[in-house]
C-alpha cells in the first residue's frame, strides 16, 4: 500500500530553504518555533536530508541540505534578500525562544507604527525571520500615533526642450 504522507503542501506558496545541515535545521525550527515534522527524507549518504516538510504555526516550510554535486559543483550561496514572516500571539515569547535556540538578533522587538510588536532574527543557517504580534488596546493606539507622515507626491520637473539634454 502506498504511503499517503504528504511530502509537501497541496496548495499555496511555501518557502523551500536550502541549508548546510538539514538535521540541525529541523532541530532548530522545532526548538525555536515549535515546528512539527510532517515528512523527512534522508539522502542516500545517510547524513544529509533530501527533503523535509515542517509545519510552523499552521504553515508549511520545506527544506533540504545543499547538494553541490547536483548543481554543477557549486555550493548554494548564503541566503539574501528574503525574510520569512511569522505572525504569532506573543512575539516576545517566540523571539526569546528563537534566540535561546541559537538565533541572532538582527532587529530588536519594537512596537511599530503599523500596530505590531515586530523584530527580526537570523537563524543559524543564515535565514532572516521577522516575528510579530498584533498590539492591542492602548499599546496599539500609542504605536500607531507615532506613524511617520505619509509620503508626499513627487513633483514633476519641467520637461526638457526637444533636442537639448
MODELLER restraints for C-alpha pairs under 7 A, 6 or more apart:
rsr = mdl.restraints
at = mdl.atoms
rsr.add(forms.Gaussian(group=physical.xy_distance, feature=features.Distance(at['CA:7:A'], at['CA:39:A']), mean=5.78, stdev=0.5))
rsr.add(forms.Gaussian(group=physical.xy_distance, feature=features.Distance(at['CA:7:A'], at['CA:53:A']), mean=6.25, stdev=0.5))
rsr.add(forms.Gaussian(group=physical.xy_distance, feature=features.Distance(at['CA:8:A'], at['CA:53:A']), mean=5.74, stdev=0.5))
rsr.add(forms.Gaussian(group=physical.xy_distance, feature=features.Distance(at['CA:9:A'], at['CA:60:A']), mean=6.57, stdev=0.5))
rsr.add(forms.Gaussian(group=physical.xy_distance, feature=features.Distance(at['CA:14:A'], at['CA:60:A']), mean=6.11, stdev=0.5))
rsr.add(forms.Gaussian(group=physical.xy_distance, feature=features.Distance(at['CA:14:A'], at['CA:61:A']), mean=6.03, stdev=0.5))
rsr.add(forms.Gaussian(group=physical.xy_distance, feature=features.Distance(at['CA:15:A'], at['CA:61:A']), mean=5.49, stdev=0.5))
rsr.add(forms.Gaussian(group=physical.xy_distance, feature=features.Distance(at['CA:15:A'], at['CA:62:A']), mean=6.21, stdev=0.5))
rsr.add(forms.Gaussian(group=physical.xy_distance, feature=features.Distance(at['CA:16:A'], at['CA:61:A']), mean=6.22, stdev=0.5))
rsr.add(forms.Gaussian(group=physical.xy_distance, feature=features.Distance(at['CA:16:A'], at['CA:62:A']), mean=4.48, stdev=0.5))
rsr.add(forms.Gaussian(group=physical.xy_distance, feature=features.Distance(at['CA:16:A'], at['CA:63:A']), mean=5.09, stdev=0.5))
rsr.add(forms.Gaussian(group=physical.xy_distance, feature=features.Distance(at['CA:17:A'], at['CA:62:A']), mean=6.25, stdev=0.5))
rsr.add(forms.Gaussian(group=physical.xy_distance, feature=features.Distance(at['CA:17:A'], at['CA:63:A']), mean=4.46, stdev=0.5))
rsr.add(forms.Gaussian(group=physical.xy_distance, feature=features.Distance(at['CA:17:A'], at['CA:64:A']), mean=6.46, stdev=0.5))
rsr.add(forms.Gaussian(group=physical.xy_distance, feature=features.Distance(at['CA:18:A'], at['CA:63:A']), mean=5.71, stdev=0.5))
rsr.add(forms.Gaussian(group=physical.xy_distance, feature=features.Distance(at['CA:18:A'], at['CA:64:A']), mean=5.20, stdev=0.5))
rsr.add(forms.Gaussian(group=physical.xy_distance, feature=features.Distance(at['CA:18:A'], at['CA:65:A']), mean=5.59, stdev=0.5))
rsr.add(forms.Gaussian(group=physical.xy_distance, feature=features.Distance(at['CA:18:A'], at['CA:66:A']), mean=5.67, stdev=0.5))
rsr.add(forms.Gaussian(group=physical.xy_distance, feature=features.Distance(at['CA:19:A'], at['CA:64:A']), mean=6.26, stdev=0.5))
rsr.add(forms.Gaussian(group=physical.xy_distance, feature=features.Distance(at['CA:19:A'], at['CA:65:A']), mean=4.94, stdev=0.5))
rsr.add(forms.Gaussian(group=physical.xy_distance, feature=features.Distance(at['CA:19:A'], at['CA:66:A']), mean=5.77, stdev=0.5))
rsr.add(forms.Gaussian(group=physical.xy_distance, feature=features.Distance(at['CA:19:A'], at['CA:125:A']), mean=6.08, stdev=0.5))
rsr.add(forms.Gaussian(group=physical.xy_distance, feature=features.Distance(at['CA:20:A'], at['CA:65:A']), mean=5.53, stdev=0.5))
rsr.add(forms.Gaussian(group=physical.xy_distance, feature=features.Distance(at['CA:20:A'], at['CA:66:A']), mean=5.71, stdev=0.5))
rsr.add(forms.Gaussian(group=physical.xy_distance, feature=features.Distance(at['CA:20:A'], at['CA:125:A']), mean=6.94, stdev=0.5))
rsr.add(forms.Gaussian(group=physical.xy_distance, feature=features.Distance(at['CA:21:A'], at['CA:48:A']), mean=6.86, stdev=0.5))
rsr.add(forms.Gaussian(group=physical.xy_distance, feature=features.Distance(at['CA:21:A'], at['CA:65:A']), mean=5.95, stdev=0.5))
rsr.add(forms.Gaussian(group=physical.xy_distance, feature=features.Distance(at['CA:22:A'], at['CA:48:A']), mean=6.23, stdev=0.5))
rsr.add(forms.Gaussian(group=physical.xy_distance, feature=features.Distance(at['CA:22:A'], at['CA:49:A']), mean=5.50, stdev=0.5))
rsr.add(forms.Gaussian(group=physical.xy_distance, feature=features.Distance(at['CA:22:A'], at['CA:64:A']), mean=5.90, stdev=0.5))
rsr.add(forms.Gaussian(group=physical.xy_distance, feature=features.Distance(at['CA:22:A'], at['CA:65:A']), mean=5.05, stdev=0.5))
rsr.add(forms.Gaussian(group=physical.xy_distance, feature=features.Distance(at['CA:23:A'], at['CA:49:A']), mean=6.81, stdev=0.5))
rsr.add(forms.Gaussian(group=physical.xy_distance, feature=features.Distance(at['CA:28:A'], at['CA:101:A']), mean=6.40, stdev=0.5))
rsr.add(forms.Gaussian(group=physical.xy_distance, feature=features.Distance(at['CA:29:A'], at['CA:35:A']), mean=5.49, stdev=0.5))
rsr.add(forms.Gaussian(group=physical.xy_distance, feature=features.Distance(at['CA:30:A'], at['CA:36:A']), mean=6.58, stdev=0.5))
rsr.add(forms.Gaussian(group=physical.xy_distance, feature=features.Distance(at['CA:31:A'], at['CA:101:A']), mean=6.08, stdev=0.5))
rsr.add(forms.Gaussian(group=physical.xy_distance, feature=features.Distance(at['CA:32:A'], at['CA:97:A']), mean=5.30, stdev=0.5))
rsr.add(forms.Gaussian(group=physical.xy_distance, feature=features.Distance(at['CA:32:A'], at['CA:98:A']), mean=4.13, stdev=0.5))
rsr.add(forms.Gaussian(group=physical.xy_distance, feature=features.Distance(at['CA:32:A'], at['CA:101:A']), mean=5.48, stdev=0.5))
rsr.add(forms.Gaussian(group=physical.xy_distance, feature=features.Distance(at['CA:33:A'], at['CA:56:A']), mean=6.46, stdev=0.5))
rsr.add(forms.Gaussian(group=physical.xy_distance, feature=features.Distance(at['CA:33:A'], at['CA:94:A']), mean=6.79, stdev=0.5))
rsr.add(forms.Gaussian(group=physical.xy_distance, feature=features.Distance(at['CA:33:A'], at['CA:98:A']), mean=6.77, stdev=0.5))
rsr.add(forms.Gaussian(group=physical.xy_distance, feature=features.Distance(at['CA:34:A'], at['CA:56:A']), mean=6.53, stdev=0.5))
rsr.add(forms.Gaussian(group=physical.xy_distance, feature=features.Distance(at['CA:35:A'], at['CA:54:A']), mean=6.07, stdev=0.5))
rsr.add(forms.Gaussian(group=physical.xy_distance, feature=features.Distance(at['CA:35:A'], at['CA:55:A']), mean=5.47, stdev=0.5))
rsr.add(forms.Gaussian(group=physical.xy_distance, feature=features.Distance(at['CA:35:A'], at['CA:56:A']), mean=4.64, stdev=0.5))
rsr.add(forms.Gaussian(group=physical.xy_distance, feature=features.Distance(at['CA:36:A'], at['CA:54:A']), mean=5.46, stdev=0.5))
rsr.add(forms.Gaussian(group=physical.xy_distance, feature=features.Distance(at['CA:36:A'], at['CA:55:A']), mean=5.22, stdev=0.5))
rsr.add(forms.Gaussian(group=physical.xy_distance, feature=features.Distance(at['CA:36:A'], at['CA:56:A']), mean=6.68, stdev=0.5))
rsr.add(forms.Gaussian(group=physical.xy_distance, feature=features.Distance(at['CA:37:A'], at['CA:53:A']), mean=6.17, stdev=0.5))
rsr.add(forms.Gaussian(group=physical.xy_distance, feature=features.Distance(at['CA:37:A'], at['CA:54:A']), mean=4.51, stdev=0.5))
rsr.add(forms.Gaussian(group=physical.xy_distance, feature=features.Distance(at['CA:37:A'], at['CA:55:A']), mean=6.57, stdev=0.5))
rsr.add(forms.Gaussian(group=physical.xy_distance, feature=features.Distance(at['CA:38:A'], at['CA:53:A']), mean=5.44, stdev=0.5))
rsr.add(forms.Gaussian(group=physical.xy_distance, feature=features.Distance(at['CA:38:A'], at['CA:54:A']), mean=5.46, stdev=0.5))
rsr.add(forms.Gaussian(group=physical.xy_distance, feature=features.Distance(at['CA:38:A'], at['CA:55:A']), mean=6.99, stdev=0.5))
rsr.add(forms.Gaussian(group=physical.xy_distance, feature=features.Distance(at['CA:39:A'], at['CA:52:A']), mean=5.58, stdev=0.5))
rsr.add(forms.Gaussian(group=physical.xy_distance, feature=features.Distance(at['CA:39:A'], at['CA:53:A']), mean=5.06, stdev=0.5))
rsr.add(forms.Gaussian(group=physical.xy_distance, feature=features.Distance(at['CA:40:A'], at['CA:51:A']), mean=5.94, stdev=0.5))
rsr.add(forms.Gaussian(group=physical.xy_distance, feature=features.Distance(at['CA:40:A'], at['CA:52:A']), mean=4.42, stdev=0.5))
rsr.add(forms.Gaussian(group=physical.xy_distance, feature=features.Distance(at['CA:40:A'], at['CA:53:A']), mean=6.49, stdev=0.5))
rsr.add(forms.Gaussian(group=physical.xy_distance, feature=features.Distance(at['CA:41:A'], at['CA:49:A']), mean=5.93, stdev=0.5))
rsr.add(forms.Gaussian(group=physical.xy_distance, feature=features.Distance(at['CA:41:A'], at['CA:50:A']), mean=5.53, stdev=0.5))
rsr.add(forms.Gaussian(group=physical.xy_distance, feature=features.Distance(at['CA:41:A'], at['CA:51:A']), mean=5.07, stdev=0.5))
rsr.add(forms.Gaussian(group=physical.xy_distance, feature=features.Distance(at['CA:41:A'], at['CA:52:A']), mean=6.20, stdev=0.5))
rsr.add(forms.Gaussian(group=physical.xy_distance, feature=features.Distance(at['CA:42:A'], at['CA:48:A']), mean=6.06, stdev=0.5))
rsr.add(forms.Gaussian(group=physical.xy_distance, feature=features.Distance(at['CA:42:A'], at['CA:49:A']), mean=4.29, stdev=0.5))
rsr.add(forms.Gaussian(group=physical.xy_distance, feature=features.Distance(at['CA:42:A'], at['CA:50:A']), mean=5.35, stdev=0.5))
rsr.add(forms.Gaussian(group=physical.xy_distance, feature=features.Distance(at['CA:42:A'], at['CA:51:A']), mean=6.95, stdev=0.5))
rsr.add(forms.Gaussian(group=physical.xy_distance, feature=features.Distance(at['CA:43:A'], at['CA:49:A']), mean=5.08, stdev=0.5))
rsr.add(forms.Gaussian(group=physical.xy_distance, feature=features.Distance(at['CA:43:A'], at['CA:50:A']), mean=4.76, stdev=0.5))
rsr.add(forms.Gaussian(group=physical.xy_distance, feature=features.Distance(at['CA:48:A'], at['CA:65:A']), mean=5.80, stdev=0.5))
rsr.add(forms.Gaussian(group=physical.xy_distance, feature=features.Distance(at['CA:49:A'], at['CA:64:A']), mean=5.49, stdev=0.5))
rsr.add(forms.Gaussian(group=physical.xy_distance, feature=features.Distance(at['CA:49:A'], at['CA:65:A']), mean=5.38, stdev=0.5))
rsr.add(forms.Gaussian(group=physical.xy_distance, feature=features.Distance(at['CA:50:A'], at['CA:64:A']), mean=5.31, stdev=0.5))
rsr.add(forms.Gaussian(group=physical.xy_distance, feature=features.Distance(at['CA:50:A'], at['CA:65:A']), mean=6.36, stdev=0.5))
rsr.add(forms.Gaussian(group=physical.xy_distance, feature=features.Distance(at['CA:51:A'], at['CA:63:A']), mean=5.89, stdev=0.5))
rsr.add(forms.Gaussian(group=physical.xy_distance, feature=features.Distance(at['CA:51:A'], at['CA:64:A']), mean=4.74, stdev=0.5))
rsr.add(forms.Gaussian(group=physical.xy_distance, feature=features.Distance(at['CA:52:A'], at['CA:62:A']), mean=5.47, stdev=0.5))
rsr.add(forms.Gaussian(group=physical.xy_distance, feature=features.Distance(at['CA:52:A'], at['CA:63:A']), mean=5.24, stdev=0.5))
rsr.add(forms.Gaussian(group=physical.xy_distance, feature=features.Distance(at['CA:52:A'], at['CA:64:A']), mean=6.19, stdev=0.5))
rsr.add(forms.Gaussian(group=physical.xy_distance, feature=features.Distance(at['CA:53:A'], at['CA:60:A']), mean=6.82, stdev=0.5))
rsr.add(forms.Gaussian(group=physical.xy_distance, feature=features.Distance(at['CA:53:A'], at['CA:61:A']), mean=5.95, stdev=0.5))
rsr.add(forms.Gaussian(group=physical.xy_distance, feature=features.Distance(at['CA:53:A'], at['CA:62:A']), mean=4.49, stdev=0.5))
rsr.add(forms.Gaussian(group=physical.xy_distance, feature=features.Distance(at['CA:53:A'], at['CA:63:A']), mean=6.73, stdev=0.5))
rsr.add(forms.Gaussian(group=physical.xy_distance, feature=features.Distance(at['CA:54:A'], at['CA:60:A']), mean=5.66, stdev=0.5))
rsr.add(forms.Gaussian(group=physical.xy_distance, feature=features.Distance(at['CA:54:A'], at['CA:61:A']), mean=5.14, stdev=0.5))
rsr.add(forms.Gaussian(group=physical.xy_distance, feature=features.Distance(at['CA:54:A'], at['CA:62:A']), mean=6.04, stdev=0.5))
rsr.add(forms.Gaussian(group=physical.xy_distance, feature=features.Distance(at['CA:55:A'], at['CA:61:A']), mean=5.99, stdev=0.5))
rsr.add(forms.Gaussian(group=physical.xy_distance, feature=features.Distance(at['CA:66:A'], at['CA:75:A']), mean=6.80, stdev=0.5))
rsr.add(forms.Gaussian(group=physical.xy_distance, feature=features.Distance(at['CA:66:A'], at['CA:76:A']), mean=6.47, stdev=0.5))
rsr.add(forms.Gaussian(group=physical.xy_distance, feature=features.Distance(at['CA:68:A'], at['CA:74:A']), mean=5.01, stdev=0.5))
rsr.add(forms.Gaussian(group=physical.xy_distance, feature=features.Distance(at['CA:68:A'], at['CA:75:A']), mean=4.79, stdev=0.5))
rsr.add(forms.Gaussian(group=physical.xy_distance, feature=features.Distance(at['CA:78:A'], at['CA:126:A']), mean=6.56, stdev=0.5))
rsr.add(forms.Gaussian(group=physical.xy_distance, feature=features.Distance(at['CA:79:A'], at['CA:126:A']), mean=5.90, stdev=0.5))
rsr.add(forms.Gaussian(group=physical.xy_distance, feature=features.Distance(at['CA:79:A'], at['CA:127:A']), mean=5.88, stdev=0.5))
rsr.add(forms.Gaussian(group=physical.xy_distance, feature=features.Distance(at['CA:82:A'], at['CA:128:A']), mean=6.96, stdev=0.5))
rsr.add(forms.Gaussian(group=physical.xy_distance, feature=features.Distance(at['CA:83:A'], at['CA:128:A']), mean=4.99, stdev=0.5))
rsr.add(forms.Gaussian(group=physical.xy_distance, feature=features.Distance(at['CA:83:A'], at['CA:129:A']), mean=5.37, stdev=0.5))
rsr.add(forms.Gaussian(group=physical.xy_distance, feature=features.Distance(at['CA:83:A'], at['CA:130:A']), mean=6.54, stdev=0.5))
rsr.add(forms.Gaussian(group=physical.xy_distance, feature=features.Distance(at['CA:84:A'], at['CA:128:A']), mean=6.27, stdev=0.5))
rsr.add(forms.Gaussian(group=physical.xy_distance, feature=features.Distance(at['CA:84:A'], at['CA:129:A']), mean=4.64, stdev=0.5))
rsr.add(forms.Gaussian(group=physical.xy_distance, feature=features.Distance(at['CA:84:A'], at['CA:130:A']), mean=6.13, stdev=0.5))
rsr.add(forms.Gaussian(group=physical.xy_distance, feature=features.Distance(at['CA:85:A'], at['CA:129:A']), mean=5.65, stdev=0.5))
rsr.add(forms.Gaussian(group=physical.xy_distance, feature=features.Distance(at['CA:85:A'], at['CA:130:A']), mean=4.68, stdev=0.5))
rsr.add(forms.Gaussian(group=physical.xy_distance, feature=features.Distance(at['CA:85:A'], at['CA:131:A']), mean=6.06, stdev=0.5))
rsr.add(forms.Gaussian(group=physical.xy_distance, feature=features.Distance(at['CA:86:A'], at['CA:130:A']), mean=6.04, stdev=0.5))
rsr.add(forms.Gaussian(group=physical.xy_distance, feature=features.Distance(at['CA:86:A'], at['CA:131:A']), mean=4.90, stdev=0.5))
rsr.add(forms.Gaussian(group=physical.xy_distance, feature=features.Distance(at['CA:86:A'], at['CA:132:A']), mean=6.43, stdev=0.5))
rsr.add(forms.Gaussian(group=physical.xy_distance, feature=features.Distance(at['CA:87:A'], at['CA:131:A']), mean=5.98, stdev=0.5))
rsr.add(forms.Gaussian(group=physical.xy_distance, feature=features.Distance(at['CA:87:A'], at['CA:132:A']), mean=4.97, stdev=0.5))
rsr.add(forms.Gaussian(group=physical.xy_distance, feature=features.Distance(at['CA:87:A'], at['CA:133:A']), mean=5.68, stdev=0.5))
rsr.add(forms.Gaussian(group=physical.xy_distance, feature=features.Distance(at['CA:88:A'], at['CA:132:A']), mean=6.09, stdev=0.5))
rsr.add(forms.Gaussian(group=physical.xy_distance, feature=features.Distance(at['CA:88:A'], at['CA:133:A']), mean=5.17, stdev=0.5))
rsr.add(forms.Gaussian(group=physical.xy_distance, feature=features.Distance(at['CA:89:A'], at['CA:133:A']), mean=5.42, stdev=0.5))
rsr.add(forms.Gaussian(group=physical.xy_distance, feature=features.Distance(at['CA:90:A'], at['CA:133:A']), mean=5.80, stdev=0.5))
rsr.add(forms.Gaussian(group=physical.xy_distance, feature=features.Distance(at['CA:91:A'], at['CA:117:A']), mean=6.64, stdev=0.5))
rsr.add(forms.Gaussian(group=physical.xy_distance, feature=features.Distance(at['CA:91:A'], at['CA:131:A']), mean=5.99, stdev=0.5))
rsr.add(forms.Gaussian(group=physical.xy_distance, feature=features.Distance(at['CA:91:A'], at['CA:132:A']), mean=5.13, stdev=0.5))
rsr.add(forms.Gaussian(group=physical.xy_distance, feature=features.Distance(at['CA:91:A'], at['CA:133:A']), mean=5.16, stdev=0.5))
rsr.add(forms.Gaussian(group=physical.xy_distance, feature=features.Distance(at['CA:95:A'], at['CA:131:A']), mean=6.68, stdev=0.5))
rsr.add(forms.Gaussian(group=physical.xy_distance, feature=features.Distance(at['CA:102:A'], at['CA:123:A']), mean=6.99, stdev=0.5))
rsr.add(forms.Gaussian(group=physical.xy_distance, feature=features.Distance(at['CA:102:A'], at['CA:124:A']), mean=6.37, stdev=0.5))
rsr.add(forms.Gaussian(group=physical.xy_distance, feature=features.Distance(at['CA:103:A'], at['CA:121:A']), mean=6.06, stdev=0.5))
rsr.add(forms.Gaussian(group=physical.xy_distance, feature=features.Distance(at['CA:103:A'], at['CA:122:A']), mean=5.52, stdev=0.5))
rsr.add(forms.Gaussian(group=physical.xy_distance, feature=features.Distance(at['CA:103:A'], at['CA:123:A']), mean=4.46, stdev=0.5))
rsr.add(forms.Gaussian(group=physical.xy_distance, feature=features.Distance(at['CA:103:A'], at['CA:124:A']), mean=5.77, stdev=0.5))
rsr.add(forms.Gaussian(group=physical.xy_distance, feature=features.Distance(at['CA:104:A'], at['CA:121:A']), mean=5.42, stdev=0.5))
rsr.add(forms.Gaussian(group=physical.xy_distance, feature=features.Distance(at['CA:104:A'], at['CA:122:A']), mean=5.18, stdev=0.5))
rsr.add(forms.Gaussian(group=physical.xy_distance, feature=features.Distance(at['CA:104:A'], at['CA:123:A']), mean=6.49, stdev=0.5))
rsr.add(forms.Gaussian(group=physical.xy_distance, feature=features.Distance(at['CA:105:A'], at['CA:120:A']), mean=6.35, stdev=0.5))
rsr.add(forms.Gaussian(group=physical.xy_distance, feature=features.Distance(at['CA:105:A'], at['CA:121:A']), mean=4.50, stdev=0.5))
rsr.add(forms.Gaussian(group=physical.xy_distance, feature=features.Distance(at['CA:105:A'], at['CA:122:A']), mean=6.46, stdev=0.5))
rsr.add(forms.Gaussian(group=physical.xy_distance, feature=features.Distance(at['CA:106:A'], at['CA:120:A']), mean=5.23, stdev=0.5))
rsr.add(forms.Gaussian(group=physical.xy_distance, feature=features.Distance(at['CA:106:A'], at['CA:121:A']), mean=4.84, stdev=0.5))
rsr.add(forms.Gaussian(group=physical.xy_distance, feature=features.Distance(at['CA:106:A'], at['CA:122:A']), mean=6.23, stdev=0.5))
rsr.add(forms.Gaussian(group=physical.xy_distance, feature=features.Distance(at['CA:107:A'], at['CA:119:A']), mean=5.14, stdev=0.5))
rsr.add(forms.Gaussian(group=physical.xy_distance, feature=features.Distance(at['CA:107:A'], at['CA:120:A']), mean=4.73, stdev=0.5))
rsr.add(forms.Gaussian(group=physical.xy_distance, feature=features.Distance(at['CA:107:A'], at['CA:121:A']), mean=6.64, stdev=0.5))
rsr.add(forms.Gaussian(group=physical.xy_distance, feature=features.Distance(at['CA:108:A'], at['CA:119:A']), mean=5.06, stdev=0.5))
rsr.add(forms.Gaussian(group=physical.xy_distance, feature=features.Distance(at['CA:108:A'], at['CA:120:A']), mean=6.55, stdev=0.5))
rsr.add(forms.Gaussian(group=physical.xy_distance, feature=features.Distance(at['CA:109:A'], at['CA:117:A']), mean=6.32, stdev=0.5))
rsr.add(forms.Gaussian(group=physical.xy_distance, feature=features.Distance(at['CA:109:A'], at['CA:118:A']), mean=5.05, stdev=0.5))
rsr.add(forms.Gaussian(group=physical.xy_distance, feature=features.Distance(at['CA:109:A'], at['CA:119:A']), mean=4.03, stdev=0.5))
rsr.add(forms.Gaussian(group=physical.xy_distance, feature=features.Distance(at['CA:110:A'], at['CA:117:A']), mean=5.44, stdev=0.5))
rsr.add(forms.Gaussian(group=physical.xy_distance, feature=features.Distance(at['CA:110:A'], at['CA:118:A']), mean=5.44, stdev=0.5))
rsr.add(forms.Gaussian(group=physical.xy_distance, feature=features.Distance(at['CA:110:A'], at['CA:119:A']), mean=6.33, stdev=0.5))
rsr.add(forms.Gaussian(group=physical.xy_distance, feature=features.Distance(at['CA:111:A'], at['CA:117:A']), mean=4.35, stdev=0.5))
rsr.add(forms.Gaussian(group=physical.xy_distance, feature=features.Distance(at['CA:111:A'], at['CA:118:A']), mean=6.37, stdev=0.5))
rsr.add(forms.Gaussian(group=physical.xy_distance, feature=features.Distance(at['CA:111:A'], at['CA:143:A']), mean=5.86, stdev=0.5))
rsr.add(forms.Gaussian(group=physical.xy_distance, feature=features.Distance(at['CA:112:A'], at['CA:118:A']), mean=6.49, stdev=0.5))
rsr.add(forms.Gaussian(group=physical.xy_distance, feature=features.Distance(at['CA:112:A'], at['CA:143:A']), mean=5.69, stdev=0.5))
rsr.add(forms.Gaussian(group=physical.xy_distance, feature=features.Distance(at['CA:113:A'], at['CA:143:A']), mean=4.80, stdev=0.5))
rsr.add(forms.Gaussian(group=physical.xy_distance, feature=features.Distance(at['CA:113:A'], at['CA:144:A']), mean=4.29, stdev=0.5))
rsr.add(forms.Gaussian(group=physical.xy_distance, feature=features.Distance(at['CA:113:A'], at['CA:145:A']), mean=6.97, stdev=0.5))
rsr.add(forms.Gaussian(group=physical.xy_distance, feature=features.Distance(at['CA:113:A'], at['CA:146:A']), mean=5.68, stdev=0.5))
rsr.add(forms.Gaussian(group=physical.xy_distance, feature=features.Distance(at['CA:113:A'], at['CA:147:A']), mean=4.69, stdev=0.5))
rsr.add(forms.Gaussian(group=physical.xy_distance, feature=features.Distance(at['CA:114:A'], at['CA:144:A']), mean=5.71, stdev=0.5))
rsr.add(forms.Gaussian(group=physical.xy_distance, feature=features.Distance(at['CA:115:A'], at['CA:134:A']), mean=6.13, stdev=0.5))
rsr.add(forms.Gaussian(group=physical.xy_distance, feature=features.Distance(at['CA:115:A'], at['CA:135:A']), mean=5.60, stdev=0.5))
rsr.add(forms.Gaussian(group=physical.xy_distance, feature=features.Distance(at['CA:115:A'], at['CA:140:A']), mean=5.09, stdev=0.5))
rsr.add(forms.Gaussian(group=physical.xy_distance, feature=features.Distance(at['CA:115:A'], at['CA:143:A']), mean=5.97, stdev=0.5))
rsr.add(forms.Gaussian(group=physical.xy_distance, feature=features.Distance(at['CA:115:A'], at['CA:144:A']), mean=5.64, stdev=0.5))
rsr.add(forms.Gaussian(group=physical.xy_distance, feature=features.Distance(at['CA:116:A'], at['CA:132:A']), mean=6.05, stdev=0.5))
rsr.add(forms.Gaussian(group=physical.xy_distance, feature=features.Distance(at['CA:116:A'], at['CA:133:A']), mean=5.45, stdev=0.5))
rsr.add(forms.Gaussian(group=physical.xy_distance, feature=features.Distance(at['CA:116:A'], at['CA:134:A']), mean=4.37, stdev=0.5))
rsr.add(forms.Gaussian(group=physical.xy_distance, feature=features.Distance(at['CA:116:A'], at['CA:135:A']), mean=5.13, stdev=0.5))
rsr.add(forms.Gaussian(group=physical.xy_distance, feature=features.Distance(at['CA:117:A'], at['CA:132:A']), mean=5.29, stdev=0.5))
rsr.add(forms.Gaussian(group=physical.xy_distance, feature=features.Distance(at['CA:117:A'], at['CA:133:A']), mean=5.34, stdev=0.5))
rsr.add(forms.Gaussian(group=physical.xy_distance, feature=features.Distance(at['CA:117:A'], at['CA:134:A']), mean=6.26, stdev=0.5))
rsr.add(forms.Gaussian(group=physical.xy_distance, feature=features.Distance(at['CA:117:A'], at['CA:135:A']), mean=6.14, stdev=0.5))
rsr.add(forms.Gaussian(group=physical.xy_distance, feature=features.Distance(at['CA:118:A'], at['CA:130:A']), mean=6.97, stdev=0.5))
rsr.add(forms.Gaussian(group=physical.xy_distance, feature=features.Distance(at['CA:118:A'], at['CA:131:A']), mean=5.72, stdev=0.5))
rsr.add(forms.Gaussian(group=physical.xy_distance, feature=features.Distance(at['CA:118:A'], at['CA:132:A']), mean=4.34, stdev=0.5))
rsr.add(forms.Gaussian(group=physical.xy_distance, feature=features.Distance(at['CA:118:A'], at['CA:133:A']), mean=6.86, stdev=0.5))
rsr.add(forms.Gaussian(group=physical.xy_distance, feature=features.Distance(at['CA:119:A'], at['CA:130:A']), mean=5.64, stdev=0.5))
rsr.add(forms.Gaussian(group=physical.xy_distance, feature=features.Distance(at['CA:119:A'], at['CA:131:A']), mean=5.53, stdev=0.5))
rsr.add(forms.Gaussian(group=physical.xy_distance, feature=features.Distance(at['CA:119:A'], at['CA:132:A']), mean=6.62, stdev=0.5))
rsr.add(forms.Gaussian(group=physical.xy_distance, feature=features.Distance(at['CA:120:A'], at['CA:128:A']), mean=6.81, stdev=0.5))
rsr.add(forms.Gaussian(group=physical.xy_distance, feature=features.Distance(at['CA:120:A'], at['CA:129:A']), mean=5.53, stdev=0.5))
rsr.add(forms.Gaussian(group=physical.xy_distance, feature=features.Distance(at['CA:120:A'], at['CA:130:A']), mean=4.25, stdev=0.5))
rsr.add(forms.Gaussian(group=physical.xy_distance, feature=features.Distance(at['CA:120:A'], at['CA:131:A']), mean=6.06, stdev=0.5))
rsr.add(forms.Gaussian(group=physical.xy_distance, feature=features.Distance(at['CA:121:A'], at['CA:128:A']), mean=5.78, stdev=0.5))
rsr.add(forms.Gaussian(group=physical.xy_distance, feature=features.Distance(at['CA:121:A'], at['CA:129:A']), mean=5.36, stdev=0.5))
rsr.add(forms.Gaussian(group=physical.xy_distance, feature=features.Distance(at['CA:121:A'], at['CA:130:A']), mean=6.49, stdev=0.5))
rsr.add(forms.Gaussian(group=physical.xy_distance, feature=features.Distance(at['CA:122:A'], at['CA:128:A']), mean=4.42, stdev=0.5))
rsr.add(forms.Gaussian(group=physical.xy_distance, feature=features.Distance(at['CA:122:A'], at['CA:129:A']), mean=6.16, stdev=0.5))
